[in-house]
Structures are given as C-alpha cells and as structure tokens.
Amino acid sequence: MALPPGTTDEAFLREVDEEYRRDQAMHILRNYGRWILGAVVLALVAFGGWLYWQHYSEQKAGTQGEQYDAAMRLVEEGKAAEANPALDKIAATSGEGYAATARLAQGSLLLQKNDIKGAAAKFAEVANNAKFPQPYRDLALIRQTAAEFDSVKPQVVIDRLKGLTNPNSPWLGTAGELVAAAYLKAGNKAEAGRLYGQIAQGGEKVPESIRQRAVQLAGVLGVDAIDQSKDTKAK
C-alpha cells in the first residue's frame, strides 16, 4: 500500500491507530448506547427509591407516606391506571419531597408505556421547580435527559449535565456516562475519554459496574484509566 507523499511510516501508523480507535468508539456507541442508557436509568430508579425512603424516615410523614405506599402497591400489581389519580393528588397537595417523588413516579410510568415525550415533561416539572429539594431536581434532570438523549443535540446533553460531572458530585457516574456518550456522539473523543477516565477514578461514589465500564471505554479512546475501587477496598 503506497503512503501519501511526505508521510512517514510512524505518522501513517499513528493515523491508522487513531482511525481504528474512532471506529471502536463509534461501534460501542451504536451497539451499547441504549444498554448504557438503560443502566443509567436503573441506577437512577434505585437512587430515587433511596431518596424516597430517606425522606420517609426523616419526616415520618404518616398519611402522605401511606398514600404513596398504596399507590406503589397498585403499580406493583399492574394497576398503574388506578395509581395515577393517587399520585396526582400527592403531587398537588403534599410537601415538596412527596410531591417531587410522585411526579418522578409518574414519569417512570410514562416511560414504561414508551411515552418518552410525556415522561420527559413530567421529569422537567421537577427539574425546573425551585421549591423542590435539589437532589430531587438533579435526579429529575438526569432522567429527563436520559429520556430525550436520542432526540436532542449532544450539546444540549452536555450543557444540561456538565455541572453534575465534577469529581465531587454524587451524580458523577450517571450524569458522567450521559455526557461522555454525548461527547462521543458529537465526535469529541478527547473529552469523552477524559470524562470516562474521571468516572473510572471516582471511587466509592460511583457504582462499580459504571467504573468498570468507564475503564474499558476510556481505554478504547486511548486514556489509561484505572478503576480505584479495588485500591479503595484494600485500604
């Protein structure tokens, strides 16, 4: 194969290597993008449950808690249509914590029905309401962005969530994966690799499954990331 004029063997091999890495990254994004988003959603659902139970324990909200529990039991029994009126009432009349939680639950139910637009709107109600506690708003913003990921420009995802990807953020893993995927979608491999590396070194604040995935993706993008979870546990 003839090299372009003025091209050294080393430069040519470097170009081939970069092209190979770009192809690998796009292959991962095409084939695993939805799986990554699914993992993010599962992590957020689990965290949403933790938020709810923390609020329940601290406030001992009595009637509101019983109403929410009853609505969730209906959902578990496959009676989401019956649960919605109860969630509407909680969202309209409860304190900020339960009102936010009810709207998040409604958004999740809409996602189950594949109503992406309706779910995103419900999450946005929480994310944009300054009266709600910040953890609920952050959770809602991530869930809204995950739902809309395929329908908005990569820069929208980056602008929305970049503030939640700093090393000290409890949302580094979940928000970070979405932002890194958006960088990849936009063709910015350097920023995607840097962020995957940051996630991989997030320690205990990032779930182990996300750290391991970040190590692999960072490596594909040419970043030598180390999952510090084992070092952390060993100390």
N, C-alpha and C positions, 0 to 999 in steps of 0.2 A: 504493500500500500504506500503510495507516494505521499510525502509530507508537504504541506503548503510551503512555498518559498519563505526562507528566513525562520522556519520553525525548527527548534532543536528537539532531539528525542525526549529530553526531560520535560520541556514545555508541552509537547504533544501528549505524553503520558499523563501529565497533570490535567490537561484538558479532558482527556478520556475519563480519568478518575472522577473529575467534577461532574461530567455528564452522567456517569454511572450513578453517583450519589443522588443527583437530581431525579433520575428515573426511579431509584429506590424510594425516595421520599414521596414522589407522586403516586407510586404504586401503593404505598402504605396509606396515604390519604384516601385514595379511591376505594381500596378494599377494606380498610379498617376504620374509616371515618365515622360511619354510623355506629360501629361497635364501640368506638371511643366515646361518642356522644351518649350511647346507652349506658356505659359505665359511669359517666359523669352524672346522668340522671339518677341512677341507682344510688350513688353516693349522696346526692342531694336529698333524695327521699329519706335515706337513713338519717341524715343530719336534721332534716325537717322534723322527723319523729323525735329526735333528741331535744330539739328546741321546744317542741310541744310539751314533752314530759318535764323538762326543766321549768318551764313556765307553770305547769300544773302543780309541781311540787312547791314552788316558791309562793304562789298565790293562793293555793288551796281554794280554787275558785268555786267549788261546790256546784251550784246549778249549771253554770256555764260548762264546767268540765263534764258533768253528766250528760248535758245536751250534745256536746261534741262526741263523747264516747258512744252515745246512742246512734248518732249519725254515722260514725265509723263502723259500727256493727252492721248497719244496713248496707254499707258499701261492701263489707266483707261477705255478706250474704248475697251479693249480686243485685242489690236493690238500690242502685245509685239514683234512680229517678225519685225514689222516696226520700233519699238522704238530702237531695238538693234543697228542698224547702227549709229543712232544718239548718243547713249550712248558710242559706240566705239570711235566716233570722239571726244566727250567731254573728255573721259578718256585719249586720246592720245595727245590732243592739249591744254587742259585747264590748269589753275593754279591748285595748289595742292589740294585745297578744293573741287573744282568741279570734278577733276579727281578721287579723292577718292570716292566722293559721287556717281559718275557714276558707278564705279566698285561695290560699295555696292548695288546699284540698280540692276545691272546685276546679282549679286549673289542671290538677293531676287527672281528675275525672274526665275533663275535656280531652286531654292528651290520649287517654285510653280509648276515646271514641274517634281518635285521629282528627279532632278539630283543632288543628295547630293554631289557626288564627284566633279562635276563641280562647284557647289556653294561654297564648301569649298576652292577650288583652287582660286576662284575669291576673296573670303574674305582674303585668305592668301596673295594675291598680295598687298592688302592694309596694312595688319598687318605687313608685312615684309619690307615695303618700308619706309626707314628712312626719305625720303623727305616729307612725308605726316604729317600733324599735329597730335600730339599724341592722342587727343580724337578720331579721325577717326581710328587710328591704334588700339586703345583699343577696340573700338566698333567692328571692323572687327575681332579681335582675339576672342572676346566672341562669335560672330556669327559663326565663323569657328568652334569653339569648340562645340557649341550647335549642329551644323550640324553633327559633327563627333562623338558626345557623345557615341553612341551605337557601334561605330566601333573601338574606341581606348581604351587602357587600362586606368583604373581610375587614375593611377599615372600621365599619360600624361595630363589629365584634371587638376589635382592638380598642377602640375609643371607649366603649362601654365598660370593659372589664380590666383594662390595663392597671387601674388603680388597686385592684384586688389581687395583683400578682406579685407584690413586693415580698421579699423573703420572710417578713414577719407576719404576713397575712394568713389567717386561718383558712382562707379560700385559695391559697397558692396552688394546690393540686387541681381542684376542679375548674376554677377560673383560668388557671395557667394552661391546662390542656386545650381549652377552647381558644384561647388567644394564640397559642402556638400553632394550632391547626389553621387558624385564620392567617397567620403569617405564611404558612406553607401554601395555603390557597392563593395568597397574593404573590407567591414566588419569592418571598424574603426568607431564604434558607438560613441566613446568618442569625437573624433574630429568633427564628423558630428553634434553631439548635441551642442558642444561648439560653432561651427560656426552658427548654427541656432539661438542659443541664442544671439550671436553678431548681427545677422541680425535683430532679433526682437527688439533689443535695438538701432537700427540705427537712430531712429528719422526721421525727415523730409526728409533726403537724401535717404531714402528707401521708395518706394511706399507702401501705407497702405495695399494693398492686399498681398504683399510679406511679410510684417511684421506679419500680422495675420497668414499666412500660416506657417511662421517660428516659431511662438509661439506654434502652435499645434504640429509641428514636433519635436521641442525641448522637449515639454512635453512628447511625446511618448518615447523619448530617455532618459528621466529621468533628463532633465535640466529644472529648474524652470525659464523660460524666461518670461519677462514682456514686452509687447508692450508699449513703452513710448509715442506713438503718442498722446493718449488722454491727458497725462500729459503735453505734449508739447503744445497742442492746448489750454489747460486750463490756461496756464501762460500768 
